[in-house]
Amino acid sequence: MDRLFWKNTKFELYHPLNEAELETIIAHRYKEVFWEGYPDLQVLYFDIRKRIASKAKKICVPDGILLLLGKSIDECRVLIIEFELADHPTNHIVSQLLQFKNAIENIISRKILIDAIVGEIAQNEKYRRTWNKQISNLPFYQGCTELFDRDIGIVLVADEVNE
């Protein structure tokens, strides 16, 4: 199928030229991709590329981080985002996802990501308003720390589905 109609809008199938272009498209349209129709949930996307490492010192760099913010900290979630093109070898993709899993289990890596997110929230008025609207009783650093102490998801975003 080359086209899709939704809510009176026509969408044409488009294949990004490279992974960087896919990342740029998603970064500008993250709410449409990751959130639609959840009235009590807000989404904050961070284009943070920090080197994190497992306890075994295996280094990886996530493509982005998504905070799903509910009305309480118990309704919130952290997702590590990885962008891939479908033509990348499957073993490469699986290896990267495993590296992220191992790295986010490392408290030092979690602190690196928490500090980066708190810094971004502090500098971004829109993100501060969203955070305060959703979970106003929790300062950024304390809230992010609590979020990262929970189960962190990893989301793979690909340009198309392959085997």
N, C-alpha and C positions, 0 to 999 in steps of 0.2 A: 504494500500500500504506500502510495507516495504522498497522500494528503489526508488530513483529519480535520473534521469540523467539530467545534466545541464552543458552546455559549456564543453563537453567532460569529465565531472567528474561524478563519481557515488557516491551518498550519500545514506548511510544506515540509516534507522530509529533507533534512539537511545533515550532512556528515561533516563534522569539524575537520579542518585540515590537519590539526595536530592536537596534542593533549593540552597545550597552553590555551588554544582557542576554546576548547571544551570548558576548561576551568574558568575562563573569562565569561563565557555565556552563563554558566551556572552562578557565578559570583554576582552577576547583575540581576539574575532572576531566581535567586534562591528560595524566595517565599513561594513562588509558583511550583518549584520542583519539590520542596520538602514540606510544604505546609499549604493546605487549602481546606477550608471549611471546619476548622477546629476553633470555635469562638473563644474558648478559655485558654488557648495555647498561643504563645508567641514564639517566634523563631529568630535567633540571632546567628548570623554566619560570620565567621572570622577567617579571613584569608591569611592565616598565621602559618608560616613555614619555619618551624623551629626544629633544630636537630635534637632528637630524643634518642635514648639508648636503653637497651635492656640491661639487666644486671650483668650479663655476659659481655657488655660493651658493644653490642651489635647496633649500629646507628641507622636510623631511618628518619624521614622527614614527611609528616602528614601534609596533604594538600590543603586541608581546611579543617575547621572545627565548627560544629553546630551545637548551639544550646537550644533545647526545647524547654521553654519556660511555662510552667503551669502556675496556678494560683498559690501553690505552696511548694516548698522544697521537695516534698515527697512526690510531686507531680512533674518534676523536672528531670531532664536527661541530657547527657553529653554524648555526642556522636563524633567520632573521628571520620573525616571524609577523605577518600582516596579516589582520584580520577584516573581512568585507564581507557585506552582505545581497545576495541575488540580485537585488533590485529596483534596485540601484545601476547606473548606466549602465556598460556594458562599457568605454567609452573612459576613464572616470574610474578604473576599477580598473587597467587596463593602464598608464595614466599613473602611478599611485601605485607600481606594481611597478617601473617603470623608474626612478622617483625613488629608490627604495630601492637598486636596483642601483648607480646612480651615486653615491649617498651613501656606501655601504659601501666603495666604491673609494677614498674620501678618508680618508687616514690620521688626520686630526683627528677625523672622525666615528667611526672605529673606536676611537680612544682614549677618546672619550666613553662608548661602550658598554662597553668593557673596564673602565673605572673604575667604572661603575655595577654591573656584574656582580660584580666583585671586592668592592665594598662590600656587596652583598647576600649574597654567600657568607660574608663575614666576620661578618655579623650573624645568620646563620641556621645554627644548630647542625646541623639535619638536612641542609642543603645541604653544610656543611663535612664531615660524616661521609661523605656520598655521594661527594663529590669525593675525599677521602682514601682511601676504600675502592677507588675505581676507579683513580685515578692518583696514588697517595700520594707518589711520588718527585718531584712537580712542584708548586711553590708556586702559589697561585691566580693571581697576577699574571702570572708567567712562562707558565703554562699557557694562560690566556686570551689572552695576546698571541700565543702560537704558534697557537692556534685561529683567531684573527682574521687571521692571516697566510695562512691557507689559503682555499680556495674556500668562500664563505658562501652558503648556500641561502636562498631566499625561499619561504615557504609561505603560500598563500592559503587561509583557512578561511572557507567560505561556508555559509549556512544551507540552501541547496539548489542544485542544478545548473540552470543555464539555458543559453540558446544561447551 
